[in-house]
Amino acid sequence: MKFIHNEILKKHTSFRIGGPANYFASPRSFSEIQTALIFAREQKLPVSIIGAGTNLLALDKGFNGLAIKLAGGLKKIKFRGNIVYAEAGAFLSQLISLTAKKGLSGLECLSGIPGTLGGAVVMNAGAWGKEIGRYVVRIKVFDRKGKEKIIQKKKMGFGYRKSILQKKNYIITEVVLKLRKGKKQLIKQKIKDYLDQRKAHQPLGIPNAGSIFKNPVGKFAGKLIEEAGGKGMRVGDAQVSTKHANFIVNLGEAKARDVIKLMTQLQKLVKDKHKIKLEPELKIM
């Protein structure tokens, strides 16, 4: 496995924003993850897991540590009946496609969400009132010393866009999911319907990092921003999408500082208009 020095992170984030990582690695096996963690300990480097680089804002100054990208490396998926064993670097799109072909239902609501399975579990990703956490049985992780642990669902602390993994220094390596049997044609139709809705209402095709803010209880962040006059606001090349106000898009040369300044302005607008403080869903590296 190669450790790349001063790798530019904008090449690895869906936002196309980010300066150099001091070191960068793309492990393709569990043992290579352990090798990367040993390297980080020996060099006294902080570690950041970037998955596929979605839902992530890398800073302009980069990251003074080791960035580990799991996407495309740990991607094996196995089936035993309605139980799925999937490595954390598998793309959600690939997983959903394979489960549909097997006639397994449950993950259709995640259709169109970019990124890896591991990232989805960390964030408890979801849409249309459903979340991936409901289908998780257990996960395998490495701690930062490279020791493997198994965490059962009841210890995961799943909530709206949260899990204990956001506070623990664990690296997910494998996820076990329990899905339900369904009719292949109905599953494929649901996937199509969800993808069509995303195409109609979200700024696909323009660099972005997905939803910027969490939805407050009983509210929609995008609607609150739009009602407060934030839709279309711009700082540098960072702009609130004119298609969906809870997305910020990179019009070309946006900087992390532009995105952060725009997020702060949106929070103030919504606070002044609705007396609600928006909580970021976007992870700042």
Order of alpha helices (4+ residues) and beta strands (2+ residues): beta-beta-alpha-beta-beta-beta-beta-beta-alpha-beta-alpha-beta-beta-beta-beta-beta-beta-alpha-alpha-beta-beta-beta-alpha-beta
